Amino acid sequence: MDTMDFTFEFYNEAALPEALESELRVEAENRLRRLTEGHTDITGASVSVDELTSSATPHRYEVRVVAYMRPEYVAAVEKQETVEGALKGALGAVERQVRELREKLRERWKQP
C-alpha cells in the first residue's frame, strides 16, 4: 500500500510538552502504519489525547485511537495515570481488534 493512501491525525487536548507530544505522535503513527503493511483495509487513523485532570482525578489521561478500516472502523479508549501508558494501551487494543477482524474476514466459511 502506498503511504500516500494513509491519513494520520493527532489531536492533543492535554498540556503536554512539545517534545513529548512529538514523541507520542511518532510512536502512534509508526505503530498504525505497521498495521497497514501488506493490507489495503486501513485508510487512516486518528489519535486524540485528553487530560482528565480534576480534583477527583489528578494526572489522569485518556487516549482515543480510531483506525479507519473497511468494512467497519475500529476504536479503543484507554485511561491511565501516564499519557504514555494510555497511548500504548489504546494502540495495543486497536492492533488486537484489527488482527481479530482480519482473521474473521479471512475465515468467511465459518460464518453463519
C-alpha positions in Angstrom: 0.0 0.0 0.0 1.3 3.4 -0.9 1.9 5.6 2.1 0.1 8.4 0.4 -3.2 6.5 1.0 -2.8 6.6 4.8 -4.2 9.7 6.6 -3.0 10.2 10.1 -4.4 12.8 12.6 -3.1 13.6 16.1 -5.1 15.8 18.5 -3.6 16.9 21.8 -6.0 18.4 24.2 -3.7 18.0 27.2 -1.0 20.4 28.3 1.9 18.2 27.1 5.4 19.5 26.4 6.1 19.8 22.7 8.9 17.1 22.8 6.6 14.6 24.5 3.8 15.3 22.0 6.1 14.8 19.1 7.4 11.5 20.6 3.8 10.3 21.1 2.8 11.3 17.6 5.7 9.4 16.0 5.1 6.3 18.1 1.4 6.2 17.3 1.9 6.9 13.6 4.7 4.2 13.3 2.6 1.5 15.0 -0.5 2.3 13.0 1.4 2.4 9.7 2.9 -1.0 10.5 -0.7 -2.4 10.6 -1.2 -1.3 7.0 1.9 -3.2 5.7 0.6 -5.7 3.1 -3.0 -4.7 3.6 -5.4 -2.1 1.9 -8.2 -2.2 4.5 -6.9 0.7 6.7 -7.2 4.1 5.0 -6.2 6.3 8.0 -6.2 6.7 11.7 -6.9 9.3 14.4 -5.4 9.7 17.9 -6.8 12.0 20.5 -5.1 12.8 23.8 -7.1 14.4 26.6 -6.2 15.2 30.2 -8.9 14.3 32.7 -7.5 16.4 35.5 -9.8 17.5 38.2 -9.9 17.4 42.0 -11.1 13.8 41.9 -8.7 12.6 39.2 -5.4 14.3 39.3 -3.0 13.5 36.5 -5.2 11.1 34.5 -5.1 10.9 30.7 -7.5 9.5 28.2 -6.3 8.4 24.7 -8.7 7.5 22.0 -7.4 5.7 18.8 -9.6 5.2 15.8 -8.5 3.2 12.8 -10.4 3.9 9.6 -10.8 0.4 8.4 -13.1 -1.3 5.9 -15.7 -2.6 6.4 -16.0 -1.0 9.8 -14.0 1.4 12.0 -12.0 0.1 14.9 -11.7 2.2 18.1 -10.2 1.9 21.6 -10.1 4.2 24.6 -7.6 3.9 27.4 -7.4 5.9 30.7 -4.2 5.8 32.8 -2.1 8.0 35.1 0.6 8.4 32.4 -0.1 9.6 28.8 2.5 7.1 27.5 0.7 4.2 29.2 -2.7 5.3 27.9 -1.3 5.6 24.4 0.3 2.1 24.5 -2.8 0.5 25.9 -5.1 2.1 23.3 -2.8 1.2 20.4 -2.5 -2.3 21.7 -6.2 -2.7 21.8 -6.7 -1.4 18.3 -3.9 -3.7 16.9 -5.6 -6.7 18.6 -9.0 -5.7 17.2 -7.6 -5.2 13.7 -5.9 -8.6 13.7 -9.1 -10.3 15.0 -11.3 -8.6 12.4 -8.9 -9.6 9.6 -8.9 -13.2 10.8 -12.7 -13.2 11.0 -12.9 -11.8 7.4 -10.4 -14.4 6.2 -12.5 -17.3 7.5 -15.8 -16.5 5.8 -16.7 -20.2 5.5 -17.1 -20.3 9.3 -19.6 -17.5 9.4 -23.3 -18.5 9.7 
